[in-house]
Amino acid sequence: MYHFFIAPEQLSEDSAVILGNDVRHIGAVLRMKPGEKIMVNAGGDWDYLCEIAEIGTEAVHLRILEGRQETRELPVSITLYQGLPKGEKMELIVQKAVELGAARVVPVAMHRSVVRLDEKKAAAKQKRWQAIAEAAAKQAGRSLIPEVTLPLRFADALAQVEQEATELRLLPYERAEGIAETRALIRSAKPGQRIAVMIGPEGGFEETEVAAAEERGFTAVTLGKRILRTETAGLVVLSLLMAETEED
């Protein structure tokens, strides 16, 4: 069943309305008709089974058939700080991070990042990444659309983690050792915690970046004996955290 997000003000006791780009998607792309059923979410734990009442050019009007309370979000809030990769890798990373439960994705310009985005390009990229996050959230049945921010400088990303008082801070690093410590840190995640995962770009972290992160409370961890690509490493950590923290 197709899943759509709406703003709280678009929801009433027995009806709902879909606005924006989803209107065209429902009518022109999916070719749905009145009487067909869809699921909507207004950004919380409640999903609403709805029947399409009317499809207009600017709005889709719905009749609410049933409300279902179901928590689909992880009990921890994970921010993936991703070193800017080349090409379209960031699109894949955003998509899969959202599927795995990340609450936010923050692109980070690091010393070895090949990509350099000016303000205009950064805004265009962020808009594209946010659209991918929304599509992934719909596909995964998320209860919210994770935020993909504008790119930050590495120092600003560390400052953000510090300002938010993030409790668990992980930095996968190819020179780190001790997989037992990695397991212990993953298992230490508690419901309600904020978790930051810092991933380097294709060329990895500069040693000075690792040192700066460790000064801000990050722990350099190993993900095993193999060197993982930048588009793989973060997803591995997210998968481990999802498996460890997911509630029945």
C-alpha positions in Angstrom: 0.0 0.0 0.0 1.3 3.5 -0.9 2.4 5.6 2.1 2.4 9.4 2.1 3.3 12.1 4.7 1.2 15.1 5.4 1.5 18.1 7.8 -0.6 17.9 11.0 -2.8 20.7 9.9 -3.8 18.6 6.8 -5.4 16.1 9.2 -8.8 16.3 10.8 -11.0 13.9 12.8 -12.4 12.0 9.8 -10.6 13.4 6.7 -7.2 14.4 5.4 -5.8 16.2 2.4 -2.7 15.7 0.5 -1.0 18.7 -1.1 2.2 19.5 -3.1 4.1 17.2 -5.4 2.3 14.1 -4.1 -0.9 15.3 -5.8 0.6 14.8 -9.3 2.3 11.6 -8.3 -1.0 10.1 -7.1 -3.0 11.2 -10.1 -0.6 11.3 -13.1 2.1 8.8 -12.1 0.3 6.2 -10.0 -3.0 6.8 -11.8 -4.9 6.1 -8.7 -8.7 6.6 -8.6 -11.3 7.6 -6.0 -12.1 4.6 -3.8 -8.6 3.3 -3.7 -6.9 3.1 -0.3 -3.6 4.7 0.8 -1.8 5.2 4.2 -0.9 8.6 5.5 1.2 9.8 8.4 1.3 13.3 10.0 4.7 12.9 11.5 3.9 10.7 14.6 3.2 7.2 15.7 -0.2 7.1 14.1 -0.8 5.8 10.6 -4.2 6.5 9.0 -5.8 4.1 6.5 -7.7 6.3 4.0 -9.9 6.0 1.0 -9.4 8.5 -1.8 -12.5 10.7 -2.0 -11.5 13.1 -4.7 -8.4 13.8 -6.8 -8.0 17.4 -7.9 -5.2 19.4 -9.6 -4.0 20.8 -6.4 -5.2 18.5 -3.7 -6.2 14.9 -3.0 -9.0 14.6 -0.5 -9.2 11.5 1.7 -11.7 9.8 4.0 -10.1 8.3 7.1 -11.2 4.7 7.6 -9.0 3.7 10.5 -6.2 5.0 12.7 -3.4 2.6 13.7 -0.8 3.5 16.4 2.5 1.8 15.6 6.0 2.9 16.5 8.3 2.4 13.5 11.2 4.6 14.7 14.3 3.3 16.5 14.3 4.1 20.3 17.6 6.0 19.7 18.3 9.0 17.5 21.1 8.4 15.1 22.8 11.1 13.0 25.1 10.0 10.2 27.9 12.5 9.6 29.0 11.4 6.1 32.2 12.7 4.6 31.3 14.0 1.1 31.9 11.3 -1.5 32.3 11.5 -5.2 29.6 11.2 -7.8 26.2 10.0 -6.8 27.3 7.9 -3.9 25.7 10.3 -1.5 22.3 9.5 -3.0 22.7 5.8 -2.2 24.0 6.6 1.3 21.0 8.8 2.1 18.5 6.2 0.7 19.9 3.3 2.7 20.6 5.3 5.9 16.9 6.3 5.9 15.8 2.7 5.4 18.1 1.6 8.3 16.5 4.1 10.7 18.8 7.2 10.7 17.1 10.3 12.1 19.4 12.7 10.2 22.1 12.7 7.6 24.7 15.5 7.7 27.1 15.7 4.7 30.6 16.8 5.9 33.4 18.5 3.9 36.6 16.9 5.2 40.3 17.3 4.3 40.3 14.4 1.8 36.9 15.1 0.3 37.4 15.4 -3.4 34.0 17.1 -3.9 33.9 20.9 -3.2 30.4 22.5 -3.3 29.8 26.2 -3.5 26.7 27.6 -1.8 24.5 27.3 -4.9 25.5 23.7 -5.7 25.2 22.7 -2.0 21.7 24.0 -1.9 20.7 22.1 -5.0 22.3 18.9 -3.8 20.6 19.2 -0.4 17.2 19.6 -2.1 17.9 16.5 -4.2 19.1 14.5 -1.1 16.1 15.5 0.9 13.7 14.3 -1.8 15.5 11.0 -1.8 15.2 10.8 2.0 11.4 11.4 1.7 11.0 8.7 -1.0 13.0 6.3 1.1 10.9 7.1 4.2 7.7 6.4 2.3 9.1 3.1 1.0 10.3 2.0 4.4 7.1 3.0 6.2 8.9 5.5 8.5 6.9 7.6 10.9 9.0 10.7 10.0 11.1 12.0 7.2 14.7 12.2 8.3 16.4 15.5 7.7 19.3 15.8 5.2 21.1 19.1 6.1 23.3 21.4 4.0 27.0 20.3 4.1 29.0 21.3 7.1 32.7 21.8 7.6 34.4 19.1 9.7 35.0 21.5 12.6 31.3 22.7 12.5 30.1 19.0 12.5 32.2 18.4 15.7 30.8 21.5 17.3 27.2 20.4 16.5 27.8 17.0 18.1 29.1 18.8 21.2 26.3 21.4 21.3 23.7 18.6 21.1 25.4 16.7 24.0 25.3 13.5 21.9 25.8 10.6 24.3 27.4 8.0 22.0 30.0 9.1 19.4 31.5 6.5 17.0 34.2 7.0 14.3 35.0 3.9 12.2 38.7 4.1 11.4 40.9 1.6 9.5 43.7 2.0 12.0 41.5 1.3 15.0 41.8 -2.1 16.7 39.7 -4.3 19.0 36.5 -5.5 17.6 35.3 -6.4 21.1 35.3 -2.8 22.0 33.2 -2.0 18.9 30.7 -4.7 20.0 30.6 -3.3 23.5 30.0 0.3 22.4 27.2 -0.8 20.0 25.6 -2.8 22.8 25.9 0.2 25.2 23.3 2.1 23.2 20.3 2.9 25.4 16.8 4.0 24.5 16.5 7.8 24.3 20.1 8.3 23.5 21.5 10.5 20.7 24.2 8.7 18.6 26.6 10.3 16.2 28.4 8.2 13.5 31.2 9.9 11.7 32.3 8.5 8.4 35.3 9.6 6.3 35.3 10.2 2.6 37.0 8.0 0.0 40.5 8.9 1.1 39.7 8.4 4.7 40.3 10.7 7.7 43.4 12.8 8.2 45.1 11.8 11.5 44.5 15.4 12.7 40.7 14.9 12.1 40.7 11.7 14.1 42.6 13.4 17.0 40.1 16.4 16.9 37.2 14.0 17.0 38.6 12.1 19.9 39.0 15.3 21.8 35.3 15.9 21.3 34.4 12.5 22.7 34.4 10.3 19.6 35.8 6.7 19.9 37.7 5.4 16.9 36.4 1.9 16.3 37.2 -1.0 13.9 34.6 -2.7 11.7 36.8 -5.7 11.1 39.9 -6.6 9.2 38.6 -5.5 5.8 38.7 -1.9 4.6 35.2 -0.7 3.8 34.2 1.9 1.2 32.8 5.1 2.4 29.4 4.2 1.1 29.5 0.9 3.1 31.0 1.8 6.4 28.2 4.0 7.7 25.5 1.5 6.6 27.4 -1.2 8.5 27.3 0.8 11.7 23.6 1.7 11.2 22.8 -1.9 10.7 24.5 -3.0 13.9 22.8 -0.2 15.9 19.4 -1.1 14.3 19.8 -4.8 15.2 20.9 -3.9 18.8 18.3 -1.2 19.6 15.2 -2.3 17.7 12.3 -2.9 20.1 9.8 -5.8 19.7 
